[in-house]
Amino acid sequence: MKNTDRIPLFLWAGYIIVLKGGSMWNKVMECLKGHPERLSVAKVLVENGLNVRDGRIYCNDIIEIPEVRIGRVAGVDRRTVNETVRSIEETEELKILFRNIRSAGHSLKEVARYLGLGVVEITPVDAKIPGILAKSASLIADRNISIRQAVVDDPELSPEPRLTLITEDKIPGELINDFLRIRGVAKVSVY
């Protein structure tokens, strides 16, 4: 098999998903082309980690989400949500993808200050530049500060993806310049 013949793999929720012909979001767009309303619904599902099975939408396989709620968020009616679910379940690659997606879980970012935790938010020049997470974590570890949580926005789904690190202690302000020296970092906020 030539290098150009390899089929891209996508690891999602512990599953290896085969995506013939490109990235996850490109595959979703390809399968739902000509239906921008359905694409809006799919985006809401992906952004919120909602999965689809047996004609219904769930949060982590447990909590069923009414179609009308998804429709409100996506700016469409419930029939469009139902059509999107049907399209997903009729397309094998999308069915596998949306059956196995899960919510990434809770983020401590909004409650960090009340818990006495530190937050550093890093905006990259390009989220595909390797090493930003590793080097940022090393800077924090070098100060003997423990990281409680790392949240990375998917560059395919977020127009301005960020790396958010929640730490056991407040981040010293003098680290901002060190973060900015990391290759690929455009902006840093500490709070």
NUPA-620879 format. One line per 2 residues: number of its first residue (from 1); their letters; for each residue x, y, z of N, C-alpha, C, O. Coordinates in nm, 4 decimals, padded with zeros to 6 digits. Layout:
BEGIN
NUM	A	X Y Z X Y Z X Y Z X Y Z ~ ...
END
This chain:
BEGIN
1	MK	00.0843 -00.1173 00.0000 00.0000 00.0000 00.0000 00.0894 00.1243 00.0000 00.1767 00.1389 00.0855 ~ 00.0670 00.2123 -00.0953 00.1424 00.3371 -00.1011 00.0954 00.4305 00.0102 -00.0165 00.4182 00.0601
3	NT	00.1813 00.5226 00.0479 00.1483 00.6196 00.1523 00.0201 00.6961 00.1187 -00.0588 00.7261 00.2083 ~ -00.0014 00.7275 -00.0076 -00.1197 00.8039 -00.0477 -00.2459 00.7188 -00.0466 -00.3565 00.7722 -00.0546
5	DR	-00.2306 00.5864 -00.0366 -00.3462 00.4982 -00.0343 -00.3966 00.4695 00.1068 -00.4987 00.4030 00.1241 ~ -00.3263 00.5188 00.2059 -00.3668 00.4908 00.3438 -00.5002 00.5566 00.3734 -00.5291 00.6668 00.3267
7	IP	-00.5801 00.4873 00.4515 -00.7097 00.5401 00.4920 -00.6913 00.6085 00.6267 -00.6416 00.5460 00.7203 ~ -00.7303 00.7362 00.6390 -00.7137 00.8052 00.7662 -00.7950 00.7384 00.8766 -00.9065 00.6912 00.8539
9	LF	-00.7377 00.7353 00.9955 -00.8073 00.6819 01.1117 -00.8331 00.7965 01.2070 -00.7558 00.8922 01.2122 ~ -00.9396 00.7877 01.2813 -00.9741 00.8899 01.3774 -01.0070 00.8199 01.5080 -01.0957 00.7346 01.5118
11	LW	-00.9374 00.8543 01.6141 -00.9629 00.7944 01.7438 -01.0622 00.8827 01.8170 -01.0346 00.9998 01.8435 ~ -01.1765 00.8272 01.8493 -01.2795 00.9042 01.9134 -01.3487 00.8176 02.0172 -01.3998 00.7107 01.9839
13	AG	-01.3513 00.8603 02.1382 -01.4172 00.7889 02.2483 -01.3673 00.6461 02.2592 -01.4442 00.5548 02.2893 ~ -01.2380 00.6268 02.2347 -01.1806 00.4940 02.2480 -01.2016 00.4058 02.1268 -01.1573 00.2909 02.1277
15	YI	-01.2660 00.4534 02.0244 -01.2901 00.3754 01.9039 -01.2006 00.4275 01.7929 -01.1779 00.5480 01.7819 ~ -01.1506 00.3379 01.7118 -01.0794 00.3810 01.5918 -01.1828 00.3826 01.4804 -01.2439 00.2806 01.4487
17	IV	-01.2009 00.4982 01.4225 -01.3026 00.5156 01.3193 -01.2310 00.5378 01.1869 -01.1456 00.6258 01.1752 ~ -01.2659 00.4584 01.0887 -01.2052 00.4710 00.9568 -01.2821 00.5772 00.8793 -01.4036 00.5679 00.8618
19	LK	-01.2095 00.6774 00.8335 -01.2708 00.7829 00.7549 -01.2069 00.7833 00.6173 -01.0967 00.8349 00.5987 ~ -01.2755 00.7267 00.5236 -01.2232 00.7225 00.3878 -01.2301 00.8619 00.3283 -01.3374 00.9219 00.3216
21	GG	-01.1174 00.9128 00.2856 -01.1173 01.0379 00.2118 -01.1081 01.1642 00.2941 -01.1450 01.2701 00.2435 ~ -01.0615 01.1604 00.4175 -01.0376 01.2866 00.4853 -01.0735 01.2892 00.6307 -01.0973 01.1861 00.6936
23	SM	-01.0769 01.4116 00.6837 -01.0991 01.4321 00.8257 -01.2442 01.4081 00.8638 -01.3320 01.3956 00.7783 ~ -01.2669 01.4021 00.9935 -01.4006 01.3766 01.0460 -01.5003 01.4816 00.9991 -01.6066 01.4475 00.9471
25	WN	-01.4670 01.6093 01.0170 -01.5640 01.7118 00.9812 -01.5842 01.7192 00.8298 -01.6955 01.7447 00.7837 ~ -01.4784 01.6972 00.7523 -01.4942 01.6949 00.6062 -01.5889 01.5829 00.5644 -01.6689 01.5999 00.4725
27	KV	-01.5798 01.4678 00.6322 -01.6689 01.3554 00.6007 -01.8132 01.3920 00.6328 -01.9032 01.3607 00.5548 ~ -01.8366 01.4568 00.7446 -01.9721 01.4991 00.7810 -02.0252 01.5970 00.6763 -02.1393 01.5849 00.6315
29	ME	-01.9414 01.6946 00.6372 -01.9849 01.7934 00.5372 -02.0149 01.7266 00.4037 -02.1123 01.7613 00.3370 ~ -01.9318 01.6316 00.3650 -01.9531 01.5612 00.2380 -02.0857 01.4849 00.2394 -02.1609 01.4893 00.1420
31	CL	-02.1139 01.4164 00.3472 -02.2357 01.3360 00.3559 -02.3620 01.4207 00.3664 -02.4699 01.3757 00.3279 ~ -02.3499 01.5417 00.4179 -02.4674 01.6270 00.4357 -02.4695 01.7457 00.3398 -02.5472 01.8394 00.3580
33	KG	-02.3832 01.7413 00.2367 -02.3782 01.8526 00.1414 -02.5150 01.8725 00.0765 -02.5901 01.7778 00.0534 ~ -02.5435 01.9967 00.0485 -02.6735 02.0301 -00.0095 -02.7816 02.0474 00.0963 -02.8958 02.0804 00.0642
35	HP	-02.7459 02.0252 00.2219 -02.8414 02.0389 00.3323 -02.7778 02.1187 00.4460 -02.7407 02.0612 00.5483 ~ -02.7647 02.2503 00.4294 -02.6982 02.3301 00.5330 -02.7675 02.3228 00.6691 -02.7017 02.3347 00.7725
37	ER	-02.8996 02.3033 00.6702 -02.9703 02.2937 00.7980 -02.9289 02.1661 00.8714 -02.9117 02.1671 00.9932 ~ -02.9130 02.0570 00.7974 -02.8699 01.9313 00.8593 -02.7268 01.9437 00.9103 -02.6918 01.8876 01.0141
39	LS	-02.6457 02.0167 00.8372 -02.5079 02.0392 00.8807 -02.5064 02.1183 01.0125 -02.4234 02.0926 01.0997 ~ -02.5974 02.2134 01.0261 -02.6088 02.2890 01.1520 -02.6444 02.1972 01.2675 -02.5908 02.2114 01.3774
41	VA	-02.7343 02.1035 01.2432 -02.7723 02.0067 01.3463 -02.6523 01.9191 01.3814 -02.6238 01.8968 01.4991 ~ -02.5823 01.8696 01.2797 -02.4651 01.7850 01.3050 -02.3607 01.8596 01.3861 -02.2970 01.8014 01.4739
43	KV	-02.3427 01.9873 01.3577 -02.2443 02.0674 01.4315 -02.2830 02.0775 01.5793 -02.1972 02.0660 01.6669 ~ -02.4115 02.0989 01.6071 -02.4580 02.1040 01.7461 -02.4312 01.9705 01.8152 -02.3891 01.9677 01.9308
45	LV	-02.4556 01.8601 01.7448 -02.4328 01.7278 01.8030 -02.2852 01.7081 01.8373 -02.2515 01.6633 01.9469 ~ -02.1976 01.7421 01.7422 -02.0536 01.7224 01.7627 -02.0017 01.8148 01.8725 -01.9288 01.7702 01.9611
47	EN	-02.0381 01.9421 01.8677 -01.9884 02.0390 01.9658 -02.0276 02.0028 02.1085 -01.9577 02.0378 02.2036 ~ -02.1391 01.9329 02.1229 -02.1878 01.8985 02.2559 -02.1684 01.7514 02.2915 -02.2139 01.7054 02.3962
49	GL	-02.1004 01.6781 02.2031 -02.0734 01.5374 02.2310 -02.1988 01.4530 02.2406 -02.2038 01.3584 02.3192 ~ -02.3004 01.4856 02.1617 -02.4262 01.4115 02.1651 -02.4219 01.2986 02.0630 -02.3774 01.3179 01.9498
51	NV	-02.4684 01.1807 02.1035 -02.4650 01.0677 02.0115 -02.6042 01.0337 01.9609 -02.7055 01.0758 02.0167 ~ -02.6057 00.9557 01.8528 -02.7295 00.9200 01.7853 -02.7389 00.7681 01.7781 -02.6456 00.7009 01.7341
53	RD	-02.8525 00.7150 01.8217 -02.8791 00.5722 01.8039 -03.0289 00.5478 01.8108 -03.1017 00.6111 01.8873 ~ -03.0715 00.4547 01.7289 -03.2130 00.4143 01.7240 -03.3072 00.5334 01.7042 -03.4152 00.5390 01.7630
55	GR	-03.2646 00.6280 01.6210 -03.3502 00.7414 01.5874 -03.3613 00.8473 01.6951 -03.4460 00.9362 01.6855 ~ -03.2785 00.8398 01.7962 -03.2860 00.9345 01.9071 -03.1484 00.9944 01.9357 -03.0458 00.9397 01.8954
57	IY	-03.1484 01.1076 02.0058 -03.0246 01.1780 02.0401 -03.0028 01.1666 02.1910 -03.0946 01.1867 02.2705 ~ -02.8787 01.1335 02.2282 -02.8466 01.1137 02.3691 -02.7213 01.1894 02.4089 -02.6338 01.2170 02.3269
59	CN	-02.7153 01.2221 02.5364 -02.5932 01.2699 02.5980 -02.5341 01.1505 02.6721 -02.5912 01.1019 02.7696 ~ -02.4183 01.1039 02.6240 -02.3473 00.9913 02.6852 -02.4324 00.8656 02.7009 -02.4195 00.7945 02.8006
61	DI	-02.5180 00.8376 02.6052 -02.6003 00.7153 02.6036 -02.7036 00.7085 02.7152 -02.7738 00.6079 02.7261 ~ -02.7153 00.8092 02.7965 -02.8022 00.7991 02.9141 -02.9203 00.8961 02.9067 -03.0351 00.8572 02.9280
63	IE	-02.8909 01.0218 02.8764 -02.9937 01.1255 02.8810 -03.0431 01.1532 02.7396 -02.9667 01.1986 02.6543 ~ -03.1695 01.1260 02.7152 -03.2266 01.1524 02.5834 -03.2560 01.3021 02.5712 -03.3131 01.3635 02.6613
65	IP	-03.2158 01.3584 02.4583 -03.2344 01.5008 02.4324 -03.3466 01.5166 02.3290 -03.3370 01.4613 02.2195 ~ -03.4519 01.5905 02.3617 -03.5618 01.6100 02.2665 -03.5170 01.6832 02.1399 -03.4351 01.7750 02.1448
67	EV	-03.5721 01.6407 02.0275 -03.5378 01.7001 01.8984 -03.5646 01.8502 01.8957 -03.4896 01.9258 01.8340 ~ -03.6713 01.8933 01.9623 -03.7071 02.0345 01.9605 -03.5978 02.1191 02.0275 -03.5746 02.2330 01.9869
69	RI	-03.5309 02.0645 02.1293 -03.4221 02.1379 02.1962 -03.3019 02.1538 02.1035 -03.2415 02.2608 02.0957 ~ -03.2686 02.0465 02.0341 -03.1583 02.0519 01.9374 -03.1931 02.1506 01.8272 -03.1089 02.2298 01.7847
71	GR	-03.3170 02.1455 01.7814 -03.3630 02.2356 01.6763 -03.3497 02.3826 01.7144 -03.3088 02.4653 01.6329 ~ -03.3847 02.4144 01.8389 -03.3725 02.5534 01.8851 -03.2286 02.6008 01.8795 -03.2001 02.7113 01.8333
73	VA	-03.1383 02.5164 01.9267 -02.9963 02.5541 01.9290 -02.9420 02.5669 01.7868 -02.8640 02.6576 01.7578 ~ -02.9830 02.4761 01.6982 -02.9334 02.4760 01.5597 -03.0077 02.5756 01.4713 -02.9652 02.6016 01.3588
75	GV	-03.1178 02.6314 01.5203 -03.1958 02.7268 01.4415 -03.2804 02.6611 01.3337 -03.3032 02.7190 01.2275 ~ -03.3274 02.5383 01.3619 -03.4102 02.4644 01.2665 -03.5294 02.4044 01.3413 -03.5345 02.4093 01.4642
77	DR	-03.6255 02.3476 01.2673 -03.7379 02.2832 01.3345 -03.7063 02.1360 01.3644 -03.6064 02.0823 01.3165 ~ -03.7919 02.0722 01.4434 -03.7664 01.9341 01.4857 -03.7660 01.8357 01.3691 -03.6995 01.7323 01.3753
79	RT	-03.8405 01.8678 01.2620 -03.8409 01.7781 01.1453 -03.7026 01.7728 01.0815 -03.6581 01.6670 01.0371 ~ -03.6351 01.8868 01.0769 -03.4989 01.8897 01.0219 -03.4046 01.8086 01.1099 -03.3154 01.7401 01.0598
81	VN	-03.4246 01.8166 01.2411 -03.3434 01.7361 01.3323 -03.3679 01.5879 01.3043 -03.2731 01.5097 01.2969 ~ -03.4944 01.5492 01.2887 -03.5277 01.4088 01.2596 -03.4681 01.3635 01.1262 -03.4183 01.2514 01.1152
83	ET	-03.4731 01.4507 01.0244 -03.4140 01.4174 00.8941 -03.2632 01.3998 00.9064 -03.2051 01.3119 00.8427 ~ -03.1996 01.4838 00.9886 -03.0548 01.4724 01.0100 -03.0223 01.3405 01.0774 -02.9290 01.2713 01.0365
85	VR	-03.0971 01.3051 01.1790 -03.0761 01.1771 01.2497 -03.0930 01.0610 01.1521 -03.0141 00.9665 01.1536 ~ -03.1943 01.0677 01.0683 -03.2169 00.9613 00.9693 -03.1004 00.9530 00.8721 -03.0537 00.8436 00.8405
87	SI	-03.0524 01.0690 00.8239 -02.9374 01.0708 00.7321 -02.8138 01.0117 00.7983 -02.7394 00.9365 00.7354 ~ -02.7920 01.0449 00.9229 -02.6770 00.9919 00.9967 -02.6867 00.8398 01.0059 -02.5885 00.7696 00.9816
89	EE	-02.8024 00.7900 01.0402 -02.8179 00.6450 01.0588 -02.8182 00.5674 00.9278 -02.7959 00.4463 00.9274 ~ -02.8435 00.6362 00.8163 -02.8422 00.5690 00.6861 -02.7049 00.5702 00.6204 -02.6841 00.5015 00.5203
91	TE	-02.6112 00.6466 00.6745 -02.4756 00.6565 00.6199 -02.3815 00.5875 00.7173 -02.3594 00.6367 00.8279 ~ -02.3258 00.4738 00.6769 -02.2495 00.3892 00.7693 -02.1382 00.4640 00.8435 -02.1244 00.4499 00.9650
93	EL	-02.0593 00.5433 00.7709 -01.9500 00.6145 00.8373 -02.0011 00.7141 00.9403 -01.9438 00.7266 01.0485 ~ -02.1096 00.7858 00.9073 -02.1663 00.8793 01.0034 -02.2322 00.8057 01.1194 -02.2258 00.8506 01.2339
95	KI	-02.2940 00.6950 01.0900 -02.3588 00.6151 01.1944 -02.2556 00.5729 01.2997 -02.2801 00.5854 01.4197 ~ -02.1407 00.5231 01.2540 -02.0345 00.4815 01.3463 -01.9853 00.6007 01.4262 -01.9689 00.5925 01.5479
97	LF	-01.9621 00.7105 01.3579 -01.9111 00.8313 01.4217 -02.0068 00.8827 01.5287 -01.9667 00.9042 01.6431 ~ -02.1323 00.9023 01.4919 -02.2287 00.9624 01.5838 -02.2808 00.8645 01.6884 -02.3358 00.9073 01.7899
99	RN	-02.2651 00.7360 01.6664 -02.3041 00.6376 01.7683 -02.2009 00.6362 01.8812 -02.2346 00.6064 01.9959 ~ -02.0767 00.6681 01.8491 -01.9681 00.6539 01.9461 -01.9165 00.7840 02.0062 -01.8323 00.7810 02.0959
101	IR	-01.9650 00.8967 01.9590 -01.9193 01.0238 02.0165 -01.9735 01.0364 02.1591 -02.0840 00.9914 02.1895 ~ -01.8939 01.0980 02.2447 -01.9333 01.1204 02.3835 -01.8933 01.2624 02.4228 -01.8031 01.3218 02.3636
103	SA	-01.9609 01.3141 02.5216 -01.9254 01.4440 02.5765 -01.7878 01.4336 02.6411 -01.7557 01.3327 02.7037 ~ -01.7069 01.5378 02.6258 -01.5737 01.5391 02.6852 -01.5810 01.5545 02.8367 -01.4798 01.5396 02.9052
105	GH	-01.6972 01.5837 02.8886 -01.7121 01.5968 03.0329 -01.7128 01.7406 03.0781 -01.7200 01.8332 02.9973 ~ -01.7052 01.7574 03.2060 -01.7139 01.8904 03.2654 -01.5819 01.9657 03.2517 -01.4741 01.9064 03.2459
107	SL	-01.5936 02.0946 03.2468 -01.4757 02.1804 03.2466 -01.4793 02.2637 03.3742 -01.5829 02.3192 03.4110 ~ -01.3660 02.2712 03.4400 -01.3564 02.3487 03.5635 -01.3276 02.4964 03.5383 -01.3183 02.5745 03.6329
109	KE	-01.3136 02.5352 03.4122 -01.2722 02.6718 03.3786 -01.3603 02.7783 03.4440 -01.3085 02.8728 03.5035 ~ -01.4897 02.7646 03.4341 -01.5811 02.8680 03.4836 -01.5908 02.8721 03.6360 -01.6331 02.9732 03.6919
111	VA	-01.5526 02.7647 03.7037 -01.5617 02.7624 03.8494 -01.4244 02.7652 03.9162 -01.4149 02.7612 04.0389 ~ -01.3188 02.7721 03.8363 -01.1823 02.7650 03.8897 -01.1563 02.8698 03.9970 -01.0981 02.8388 04.1010
113	RY	-01.1985 02.9932 03.9730 -01.1691 03.0997 04.0710 -01.2374 03.0727 04.2048 -01.1828 03.1071 04.3096 ~ -01.3554 03.0120 04.2028 -01.4270 02.9823 04.3269 -01.3648 02.8647 04.4023 -01.3840 02.8494 04.5229
115	LG	-01.2898 02.7821 04.3288 -01.2237 02.6666 04.3893 -01.0772 02.6941 04.4224 -01.0069 02.6070 04.4736 ~ -01.0320 02.8162 04.3925 -00.8929 02.8526 04.4194 -00.7952 02.7912 04.3203 -00.6769 02.7761 04.3511
117	LG	-00.8431 02.7558 04.2023 -00.7583 02.6953 04.0994 -00.7065 02.8024 04.0039 -00.7615 02.9123 03.9969 ~ -00.6020 02.7698 03.9318 -00.5478 02.8605 03.8313 -00.5951 02.8205 03.6934 -00.6284 02.7045 03.6691
119	VV	-00.5980 02.9170 03.6034 -00.6375 02.8913 03.4644 -00.5401 02.9637 03.3720 -00.5107 03.0818 03.3909 ~ -00.4910 02.8916 03.2725 -00.4150 02.9551 03.1654 -00.4819 02.9138 03.0349 -00.5041 02.7953 03.0098
121	EI	-00.5132 03.0124 02.9529 -00.5780 02.9885 02.8247 -00.4819 03.0325 02.7146 -00.4380 03.1475 02.7110 ~ -00.4503 02.9394 02.6254 -00.3509 02.9638 02.5211 -00.4180 02.9551 02.3849 -00.4835 02.8562 02.3521
123	TP	-00.4003 03.0609 02.3064 -00.4514 03.0626 02.1694 -00.3325 03.0445 02.0756 -00.2386 03.1240 02.0789 ~ -00.3356 02.9406 01.9920 -00.2222 02.9165 01.9026 -00.2311 02.9970 01.7733 -00.3387 03.0410 01.7328
125	VD	-00.1170 03.0151 01.7101 -00.1122 03.0717 01.5755 -00.1803 02.9723 01.4817 -00.2613 03.0101 01.3970 ~ -00.1458 02.8441 01.4983 -00.2019 02.7338 01.4212 -00.2096 02.6149 01.5150 -00.1069 02.5694 01.5654
127	AK	-00.3294 02.5637 01.5391 -00.3499 02.4556 01.6354 -00.2834 02.3248 01.5941 -00.2750 02.2322 01.6747 ~ -00.2368 02.3158 01.4718 -00.1721 02.1926 01.4258 -00.0209 02.1916 01.4515 00.0460 02.0926 01.4218
129	IP	00.0324 02.2996 01.5058 00.1749 02.3040 01.5395 00.1960 02.2143 01.6611 00.1338 02.2356 01.7652 ~ 00.2828 02.1147 01.6490 00.3019 02.0215 01.7603 00.3824 02.0825 01.8758 00.4656 02.1709 01.8554
131	GI	00.3559 02.0339 01.9957 00.4361 02.0688 02.1118 00.3807 02.1757 02.2029 00.4365 02.1990 02.3101 ~ 00.2729 02.2417 02.1643 00.2207 02.3511 02.2468 00.1723 02.2985 02.3817 00.2052 02.3553 02.4858
133	LA	00.0959 02.1924 02.3804 00.0468 02.1343 02.5063 00.1628 02.0829 02.5908 00.1697 02.1114 02.7104 ~ 00.2533 02.0080 02.5301 00.3653 01.9490 02.6043 00.4542 02.0565 02.6678 00.4908 02.0463 02.7849
135	KS	00.4880 02.1576 02.5910 00.5765 02.2622 02.6434 00.5069 02.3471 02.7495 00.5695 02.3897 02.8465 ~ 00.3782 02.3712 02.7310 00.3026 02.4469 02.8314 00.2946 02.3681 02.9615 00.3127 02.4233 03.0700
137	AS	00.2675 02.2388 02.9494 00.2609 02.1539 03.0688 00.3963 02.1483 03.1394 00.4021 02.1474 03.2624 ~ 00.5045 02.1445 03.0628 00.6390 02.1427 03.1224 00.6683 02.2706 03.1990 00.7266 02.2666 03.3073
139	LI	00.6274 02.3854 03.1424 00.6474 02.5128 03.2129 00.5778 02.5119 03.3488 00.6326 02.5581 03.4489 ~ 00.4583 02.4591 03.3497 00.3810 02.4545 03.4738 00.4443 02.3550 03.5712 00.4583 02.3844 03.6899
141	AD	00.4818 02.2388 03.5217 00.5431 02.1361 03.6072 00.6760 02.1850 03.6652 00.7092 02.1534 03.7795 ~ 00.7520 02.2621 03.5868 00.8792 02.3161 03.6356 00.8596 02.4082 03.7564 00.9523 02.4280 03.8349
143	RN	00.7406 02.4638 03.7711 00.7074 02.5489 03.8864 00.6448 02.4659 03.9994 00.5975 02.5199 04.0994 ~ 00.6459 02.3343 03.9807 00.5906 02.2412 04.0794 00.4406 02.2638 04.1028 00.3904 02.2508 04.2144
145	IS	00.3714 02.2979 03.9939 00.2268 02.3176 03.9981 00.1624 02.2010 03.9251 00.2027 02.1666 03.8140 ~ 00.0643 02.1414 03.9865 -00.0047 02.0263 03.9288 -00.1177 02.0722 03.8361 -00.1893 02.1675 03.8666
147	IR	-00.1324 02.0037 03.7236 -00.2417 02.0326 03.6304 -00.3595 01.9426 03.6654 -00.3466 01.8202 03.6686 ~ -00.4725 02.0032 03.6909 -00.5948 01.9272 03.7229 -00.6696 01.8866 03.5972 -00.7324 01.7808 03.5926
149	QA	-00.6623 01.9724 03.4938 -00.7419 01.9469 03.3742 -00.6795 02.0181 03.2550 -00.6284 02.1294 03.2669 ~ -00.6847 01.9517 03.1402 -00.6415 02.0125 03.0140 -00.7558 01.9955 02.9139 -00.8024 01.8842 02.8898
151	VV	-00.7994 02.1053 02.8571 -00.9085 02.1028 02.7593 -00.8555 02.1660 02.6309 -00.8073 02.2793 02.6317 ~ -00.8648 02.0918 02.5211 -00.8148 02.1392 02.3928 -00.9313 02.1427 02.2942 -00.9958 02.0406 02.2704
153	DD	-00.9579 02.2587 02.2376 -01.0637 02.2699 02.1373 -01.0195 02.2037 02.0079 -00.9028 02.2125 01.9695 ~ -01.1123 02.1379 01.9410 -01.0841 02.0739 01.8134 -01.0713 02.1822 01.7065 -01.1653 02.2589 01.6860
155	PE	-00.9564 02.1903 01.6374 -00.9384 02.2963 01.5374 -01.0338 02.2849 01.4191 -01.0531 02.3828 01.3470 ~ -01.0934 02.1692 01.3975 -01.1896 02.1551 01.2885 -01.3250 02.2125 01.3254 -01.4035 02.2480 01.2374
157	LS	-01.3534 02.2221 01.4541 -01.4861 02.2627 01.4975 -01.4905 02.4013 01.5594 -01.5976 02.4612 01.5696 ~ -01.3765 02.4524 01.6004 -01.3723 02.5819 01.6664 -01.2993 02.6824 01.5786 -01.1874 02.6557 01.5349
159	PE	-01.3606 02.7981 01.5518 -01.2944 02.8976 01.4668 -01.1675 02.9528 01.5315 -01.0744 02.9916 01.4610 ~ -01.1626 02.9568 01.6639 -01.0440 03.0029 01.7349 -01.0140 02.9026 01.8464 -01.0455 02.9271 01.9629
161	PR	-00.9525 02.7890 01.8098 -00.9278 02.6852 01.9103 -00.8310 02.7326 02.0183 -00.7403 02.8116 01.9925 ~ -00.8524 02.6827 02.1393 -00.7687 02.7201 02.2528 -00.7298 02.5965 02.3320 -00.7974 02.4936 02.3295
163	LT	-00.6199 02.6104 02.4013 -00.5768 02.5131 02.5010 -00.6023 02.5781 02.6365 -00.5528 02.6874 02.6639 ~ -00.6792 02.5109 02.7205 -00.7065 02.5628 02.8539 -00.6523 02.4645 02.9559 -00.6887 02.3469 02.9557
165	LI	-00.5651 02.5131 03.0429 -00.5075 02.4305 03.1483 -00.5568 02.4825 03.2834 -00.5407 02.6002 03.3158 ~ -00.6163 02.3934 03.3604 -00.6632 02.4256 03.4944 -00.5609 02.3671 03.5909 -00.5294 02.2483 03.5842
167	TE	-00.5095 02.4501 03.6802 -00.4018 02.4064 03.7685 -00.4439 02.4099 03.9151 -00.5361 02.4815 03.9543 ~ -00.3740 02.3311 03.9933 -00.4020 02.3206 04.1371 -00.3800 02.4543 04.2078 -00.4502 02.4862 04.3038
169	DK	-00.2834 02.5320 04.1609 -00.2521 02.6628 04.2191 -00.2602 02.7693 04.1101 -00.2597 02.7382 03.9910 ~ -00.2678 02.8946 04.1525 -00.2697 03.0060 04.0567 -00.1395 03.0065 03.9758 -00.0331 02.9709 04.0264
171	IP	-00.1505 03.0472 03.8508 -00.0339 03.0568 03.7625 00.0358 03.1902 03.7890 -00.0286 03.2949 03.7832 ~ 00.1664 03.1884 03.8179 00.2383 03.3148 03.8381 00.2396 03.3979 03.7094 00.2639 03.3452 03.6008
173	GE	00.2134 03.5271 03.7227 00.2074 03.6166 03.6074 00.3346 03.6196 03.5255 00.3298 03.6425 03.4046 ~ 00.4502 03.5965 03.5902 00.5770 03.6005 03.5162 00.5899 03.4850 03.4164 00.6794 03.4871 03.3318
175	LI	00.5023 03.3846 03.4248 00.5065 03.2745 03.3276 00.4473 03.3136 03.1916 00.4706 03.2450 03.0921 ~ 00.3721 03.4217 03.1871 00.3076 03.4617 03.0610 00.4105 03.4761 02.9497 00.3898 03.4245 02.8399
177	ND	00.5200 03.5447 02.9760 00.6229 03.5620 02.8730 00.6836 03.4284 02.8306 00.7175 03.4097 02.7137 ~ 00.6974 03.3353 02.9254 00.7494 03.2021 02.8918 00.6526 03.1282 02.7990 00.6948 03.0632 02.7034
179	FL	00.5231 03.1387 02.8278 00.4235 03.0755 02.7400 00.4293 03.1370 02.6004 00.4199 03.0657 02.5005 ~ 00.4447 03.2686 02.5933 00.4485 03.3375 02.4639 00.5723 03.3009 02.3815 00.5728 03.3182 02.2597
181	RI	00.6755 03.2512 02.4464 00.7971 03.2101 02.3737 00.7837 03.0692 02.3130 00.8684 03.0275 02.2341 ~ 00.6793 02.9976 02.3492 00.6584 02.8641 02.2921 00.6211 02.8796 02.1452 00.5333 02.9585 02.1105
183	RG	00.6887 02.8038 02.0598 00.6612 02.8099 01.9155 00.5136 02.7791 01.8886 00.4617 02.6753 01.9297 ~ 00.4478 02.8717 01.8189 00.3093 02.8520 01.7798 00.2076 02.9198 01.8694 00.0885 02.9177 01.8385
185	VA	00.2508 02.9802 01.9798 00.1571 03.0464 02.0714 00.1377 03.1914 02.0277 00.2344 03.2658 02.0112 ~ 00.0123 03.2303 02.0092 -00.0209 03.3664 01.9669 -00.0614 03.4548 02.0846 -00.0257 03.5725 02.0898
187	KV	-00.1362 03.3974 02.1791 -00.1932 03.4780 02.2871 -00.2062 03.3918 02.4122 -00.2311 03.2716 02.4038 ~ -00.1888 03.4550 02.5288 -00.1998 03.3846 02.6566 -00.2814 03.4690 02.7524 -00.2605 03.5898 02.7640
189	SV	-00.3751 03.4042 02.8211 -00.4516 03.4701 02.9269 -00.4380 03.3859 03.0534 -00.4525 03.2637 03.0491 ~ -00.4106 03.4504 03.1641 -00.4005 03.3819 03.2931 -00.5010 03.4459 03.3863 -00.5063 03.5682 03.3997
191	Y	-00.5807 03.3622 03.4505 -00.6762 03.4136 03.5503 -00.7078 03.3085 03.6522 -00.7862 03.3331 03.7439
END
